[in-house]
Amino acid sequence: MDAATAAANASSDDGILCAIANNYAENTFSNFLASWAAITVIATVALVGMSGGLFYSYYVHPTYEKWVNKSNPAFPAPLKVKEEITQMCKGLLIATLCPTLSLWLAANGHSKAFCGWHDREGNYYSLGAQIGMFFGIWLASDFVEFFYHYLGHRYHFFWMQHKFHHRFGNPTPFAVIADEFVDQFMRSSPLLVFPLLVPINMDIMFFQWALFFYAYGVYLHWGYEFPWLTSDHPIVNTAFQHYLHHWKSKNGVKNTYHCGFFLKCWDQLFGTVWKGENQCARWARENGLRTREQWKKIEATLPDYSVLLKPSFWLSSKNE
């Protein structure tokens, strides 16, 4: 296929992301900054919407019926939530850097990324090929997420980057990307690196990351468990596994459990599965640790999260 035909095919079926990226298809730093700013605003609205919505329902307005599914019966102090949100905002700036770079490179013809049914060489990708691409990206991304996370709990250098995320032993949904800059850049790097190596449909990859890594990440940091997705599920990591990871792996290289994101197989292969008693919310209910009497005591001492809406609270330097 000649270059003109390939270009015509590529432009005729541009997907959503490529169409947006093409608006910034100039090799200027200002265009890159404009892209970064736009994507950061979109990501902020999406992430605050997801995390904030769950936090409002399950932390600001908890009920007994909700609380019985909470991994940790206690609620974090407002200052700790403030720290989570601050760290999340720092992580968000870097979390959008790799996607922006990826789209900018694609728009300027410097990567193998494409949208629609044809790549930049004009090769056609059938529905079956794109479904295979979806699962290939999913497995590769899930392993990269696991392995980098695993390194962060095995070696001191990597732990020094990752330790900030483990200040939150009882996390809320705001902790999903509450990382320092290097840690978050590495975690989001597949969005940049993969399209440089192989032809990838950007719409598929970005949708998949938004759903399976960021939205699912909010679930993992939710602090609550779905009764229908039990912690002993043989394939996927649940919110309890990630709560356990935060609680039991907070000492860095000394203890390492459940570094996986979606699939459990990586922890099983690397020997980082928790072998102790499975003290999930279901276990707590079965052992009389989620009674109405206990809830009344918790309810009487619930933190006042309304301070999170006060500018004076955010401007205060108090951290204890």
Sequence and secondary structure as in RCSB ss.txt:
>XXXX:A:sequence
MDAATAAANASSDDGILCAIANNYAENTFSNFLASWAAITVIATVALVGMSGGLFYSYYVHPTYEKWVNKSNPAF
PAPLKVKEEITQMCKGLLIATLCPTLSLWLAANGHSKAFCGWHDREGNYYSLGAQIGMFFGIWLASDFVEFFYHY
LGHRYHFFWMQHKFHHRFGNPTPFAVIADEFVDQFMRSSPLLVFPLLVPINMDIMFFQWALFFYAYGVYLHWGYE
FPWLTSDHPIVNTAFQHYLHHWKSKNGVKNTYHCGFFLKCWDQLFGTVWKGENQCARWARENGLRTREQWKKIEA
TLPDYSVLLKPSFWLSSKNE
>XXXX:A:secstr
  HHHHHHHHHHT  HHHHHHHTT SS HHHHHHHHHHHHHHHHHHHHHHHHHHHIIIIIS  HHHHTTBSSSS 
  HHHHHHHHHHHHHHHHHHTHHHHHHHHHHHTT SSEE TTB TT  B  HHHHHHHHHHHHHHHHHHHHHHHH
HHTTSHHHHHHHGGGGG SS  GGGTT   HHHHHHHHTHHHHHHHHS EEHHHHHHHIIIIIIIHHHHHTSSB 
 TTS TT SSB  HHHHHHHHHHSTTGGG      SSBSHHHHHHT    S    HHHHHHTT S HHHHHHHHH
T   GGGGG HHHHH     
